[in-house]
Amino acid sequence: MSKKKKALSIQTNELIKDFELQGEEIVHVLTGVNMKIKPGEFIAVMGPSGSGKSTLLNILATLETITEGEVRLSGVNLHDTSYKDQLDIRRNKTALVFQNFALIPYLTAKENVKLPMKLRGVPEMEAEEKAISFLEQVGLYARLDHLPEELSGGEQQRVAIARALAHDPDIIYADEPTGNLDTNIGKEIIQLFKTLVKEKKISVIMVTHDPDCAVETDRIYILQEGKVLEERVTSIKKRSSKVEGKKK
């Protein structure tokens, strides 16, 4: 039996990210972002193009360094940790889901899901069984041995989510996960994320441009010019809180 992992919170304090372009021009992408995300929350990050949404997600996932400020994962300052510690976090505590699915084209659905487990040293038989289980959880048991090109866009994104589950993550970072999907399939992907949040207590931080997707989350952070312009609790979260209050 796997050891139960501690749920993780995320906090950013005056997070700043600058990029230096050729000619020594400095572009200020994030200019003081403050966020607090509790364990097991579904969060949307919105904002116009160039507001810093994807850069913020990459920093939270330790794929980008910061210029100033802090990113704390359950109190630990991520960007004060070693490369080895950050790699351990990416392999064992967090996972990424991309707009373009990022599947390896010559691997089947099952092989794509097995890959992160093989990188972690999970025995072949165990990885095989878990990959099948994860694909079954996302409704793709009948498509185990299909290559990405043989799958629809929605199916490929489900494989990507199953691969994310193979990390046994506490947090999933999703960058425009419905951006390449039609509206109905996009809604199915959002419902799948909501199920993971509710049943597995996984936090999902999702960058999206779609307000219909954003309102399905617990809270929305709206970025503008590198800062949080607004933090909004969604109507769904408000209704949920009222129902819980009545039960008490």
C-alpha positions as CSV (number, residue, x, y, z in Angstrom):
1,M,0.0,0.0,0.0
2,S,1.4,3.4,-0.9
3,K,2.2,5.9,1.8
4,K,-0.5,8.6,2.2
5,K,1.0,11.9,1.0
6,K,0.6,15.2,2.8
7,A,-1.7,17.6,1.0
8,L,0.1,20.7,-0.3
9,S,-0.7,24.4,-0.2
10,I,0.8,27.0,-2.5
11,Q,1.6,30.6,-1.6
12,T,3.3,33.3,-3.7
13,N,4.6,36.5,-2.0
14,E,5.4,39.5,-4.2
15,L,6.4,37.3,-7.0
16,I,8.4,39.1,-9.7
17,K,9.7,37.7,-13.0
18,D,11.7,39.7,-15.6
19,F,13.0,38.5,-18.9
20,E,16.1,40.1,-20.5
21,L,15.8,40.4,-24.3
22,Q,18.6,41.0,-26.8
23,G,19.9,44.5,-26.5
24,E,19.5,44.4,-22.7
25,E,15.9,45.3,-22.8
26,I,14.0,44.1,-19.7
27,V,10.5,42.8,-19.9
28,H,8.6,42.8,-16.7
29,V,6.2,39.8,-16.9
30,L,5.2,39.4,-13.3
31,T,5.3,42.5,-11.1
32,G,4.3,41.3,-7.7
33,V,1.9,38.4,-7.7
34,N,0.3,37.3,-4.3
35,M,-1.7,34.1,-4.2
36,K,-2.8,31.6,-1.6
37,I,-4.1,28.2,-2.7
38,K,-5.3,25.7,-0.2
39,P,-4.9,21.9,-0.6
40,G,-7.6,20.3,-2.7
41,E,-8.7,23.5,-4.5
42,F,-9.6,23.9,-8.2
43,I,-8.2,27.3,-9.3
44,A,-8.5,29.2,-12.6
45,V,-6.0,31.8,-13.7
46,M,-7.3,34.2,-16.3
47,G,-6.2,37.4,-18.0
48,P,-5.5,38.9,-21.4
49,S,-2.7,37.7,-23.6
50,G,0.7,38.8,-22.2
51,S,-0.6,39.1,-18.6
52,G,1.8,36.4,-17.4
53,K,-0.5,33.4,-16.9
54,S,1.7,30.7,-18.4
55,T,4.8,32.2,-16.9
56,L,3.2,32.0,-13.5
57,L,2.2,28.4,-14.0
58,N,5.7,27.5,-15.1
59,I,7.2,29.2,-12.1
60,L,4.8,27.3,-9.7
61,A,5.8,24.1,-11.5
62,T,9.5,25.0,-11.0
63,L,10.1,25.1,-14.7
64,E,11.1,28.8,-14.6
65,T,13.2,30.6,-12.1
66,I,12.0,33.8,-10.4
67,T,13.6,37.3,-10.2
68,E,12.3,38.3,-6.8
69,G,9.8,37.1,-4.2
70,E,8.8,33.7,-3.0
71,V,6.9,30.6,-4.0
72,R,6.1,28.4,-1.0
73,L,4.9,24.9,-1.2
74,S,3.4,24.1,2.3
75,G,5.8,26.6,3.7
76,V,8.9,25.6,1.9
77,N,10.5,28.2,-0.4
78,L,10.7,26.3,-3.7
79,H,13.3,28.5,-5.3
80,D,15.7,28.1,-2.4
81,T,15.7,24.3,-2.9
82,S,18.2,22.4,-4.9
83,Y,17.8,21.2,-8.5
84,K,17.5,17.7,-7.2
85,D,14.7,18.6,-4.8
86,Q,12.8,20.5,-7.5
87,L,13.2,17.4,-9.8
88,D,11.8,15.3,-7.0
89,I,8.8,17.6,-6.7
90,R,8.1,17.4,-10.4
91,R,8.3,13.7,-10.5
92,N,6.5,12.8,-7.3
93,K,4.3,15.7,-6.2
94,T,3.2,17.7,-9.2
95,A,2.2,17.0,-12.8
96,L,1.5,19.1,-15.9
97,V,-1.2,19.0,-18.6
98,F,-0.7,21.0,-21.7
99,Q,-3.0,22.5,-24.4
100,N,-1.2,20.4,-27.1
101,F,-1.4,17.2,-25.1
102,A,2.4,16.6,-25.4
103,L,2.1,12.9,-25.9
104,I,4.9,10.9,-27.4
105,P,3.6,10.0,-30.9
106,Y,5.2,6.6,-31.3
107,L,4.0,5.3,-27.9
108,T,0.5,3.9,-27.3
109,A,-1.8,5.4,-24.7
110,K,-0.7,2.9,-22.2
111,E,3.0,3.4,-22.9
112,N,2.6,7.2,-22.6
113,V,1.0,6.7,-19.1
114,K,3.7,4.2,-18.0
115,L,6.6,6.5,-18.9
116,P,6.6,8.7,-15.8
117,M,6.4,5.6,-13.6
118,K,9.3,4.0,-15.4
119,L,11.3,7.1,-14.9
120,R,10.6,6.9,-11.1
121,G,11.7,3.2,-11.1
122,V,8.3,1.6,-10.6
123,P,8.6,-2.1,-11.5
124,E,7.2,-3.0,-14.9
125,M,4.3,-5.1,-13.8
126,E,3.1,-2.5,-11.3
127,A,3.5,0.3,-13.9
128,E,1.5,-1.8,-16.4
129,E,-1.4,-2.4,-13.9
130,K,-1.4,1.3,-12.8
131,A,-1.4,2.6,-16.3
132,I,-4.4,0.5,-17.2
133,S,-6.2,1.6,-14.0
134,F,-5.5,5.3,-14.7
135,L,-6.7,5.0,-18.3
136,E,-9.8,3.2,-17.1
137,Q,-10.4,6.1,-14.6
138,V,-10.5,8.6,-17.5
139,G,-12.8,6.4,-19.6
140,L,-10.2,5.0,-22.0
141,Y,-9.9,1.3,-21.1
142,A,-10.9,0.4,-24.7
143,R,-8.1,2.6,-26.2
144,L,-5.1,1.3,-24.3
145,D,-3.1,0.2,-27.3
146,H,-3.9,3.1,-29.6
147,L,-1.3,5.6,-30.8
148,P,-2.1,9.3,-30.2
149,E,-2.8,9.8,-34.0
150,E,-5.5,7.2,-33.7
151,L,-7.3,9.1,-30.9
152,S,-9.5,12.2,-30.9
153,G,-8.4,15.4,-29.3
154,G,-10.5,14.8,-26.3
155,E,-9.1,11.3,-25.9
156,Q,-5.6,12.5,-26.2
157,Q,-6.2,15.0,-23.4
158,R,-7.6,12.2,-21.3
159,V,-4.4,10.2,-21.9
160,A,-2.5,13.3,-20.8
161,I,-4.5,13.5,-17.6
162,A,-4.0,9.8,-17.0
163,R,-0.3,10.3,-17.5
164,A,-0.5,13.2,-14.9
165,L,-2.1,10.8,-12.5
166,A,0.8,8.4,-13.0
167,H,2.9,10.9,-11.0
168,D,0.6,10.3,-8.0
169,P,0.5,14.1,-7.8
170,D,-0.8,16.4,-5.0
171,I,-1.1,19.2,-7.6
172,I,-1.9,19.3,-11.4
173,Y,-0.9,22.4,-13.3
174,A,-3.0,22.6,-16.5
175,D,-2.1,25.2,-19.2
176,E,-5.2,25.8,-21.4
177,P,-6.2,22.1,-21.2
178,T,-9.4,22.7,-23.2
179,G,-7.9,25.2,-25.7
180,N,-7.7,22.7,-28.6
181,L,-11.0,21.0,-27.9
182,D,-14.6,21.7,-28.9
183,T,-17.0,23.1,-26.3
184,N,-18.6,19.8,-25.3
185,I,-15.4,17.8,-25.0
186,G,-13.9,20.7,-23.1
187,K,-16.7,20.5,-20.6
188,E,-16.0,16.8,-20.1
189,I,-12.3,17.5,-19.3
190,I,-13.4,20.1,-16.7
191,Q,-15.8,17.7,-15.1
192,L,-12.9,15.1,-15.0
193,F,-10.7,17.7,-13.2
194,K,-13.6,18.4,-10.7
195,T,-13.9,14.6,-10.0
196,L,-10.1,14.4,-9.3
197,V,-10.4,17.4,-6.9
198,K,-13.3,15.9,-5.1
199,E,-12.4,12.2,-4.9
200,K,-8.6,12.3,-4.8
201,K,-8.1,15.7,-3.1
202,I,-5.7,16.8,-5.9
203,S,-5.3,20.5,-6.3
204,V,-5.8,21.7,-9.9
205,I,-4.4,25.1,-11.0
206,M,-5.6,25.8,-14.5
207,V,-4.8,28.6,-16.9
208,T,-7.7,29.3,-19.2
209,H,-9.2,32.0,-21.4
210,D,-12.7,30.4,-21.3
211,P,-15.0,32.0,-18.7
212,D,-17.4,28.9,-18.9
213,C,-14.5,26.7,-17.8
214,A,-13.4,29.2,-15.1
215,V,-16.8,29.4,-13.4
216,E,-16.6,25.6,-12.8
217,T,-13.6,26.1,-10.4
218,D,-13.6,27.1,-6.8
219,R,-11.8,30.5,-7.3
220,I,-10.5,32.6,-10.1
221,Y,-7.4,34.7,-10.1
222,I,-7.5,37.4,-12.8
223,L,-4.1,38.7,-13.9
224,Q,-3.4,42.0,-15.7
225,E,0.0,43.5,-16.5
226,G,1.7,40.9,-14.3
227,K,-0.4,41.4,-11.1
228,V,-3.5,39.9,-9.6
229,L,-6.2,42.4,-10.6
230,E,-9.0,40.4,-8.9
231,E,-9.6,37.2,-6.9
232,R,-13.1,35.9,-7.3
233,V,-15.0,33.1,-5.5
234,T,-17.2,31.4,-8.1
235,S,-20.9,31.0,-7.8
236,I,-20.5,27.2,-7.8
237,K,-18.2,27.5,-4.7
238,K,-20.7,29.9,-3.0
239,R,-23.6,27.4,-3.6
240,S,-21.5,24.5,-2.3
241,S,-20.7,26.5,0.9
242,K,-24.4,27.3,1.4
243,V,-25.3,23.6,1.1
244,E,-22.6,22.5,3.5
245,G,-23.8,25.2,5.9
246,K,-27.3,23.8,5.8
247,K,-26.1,20.3,6.5
248,K,-24.4,21.4,9.7
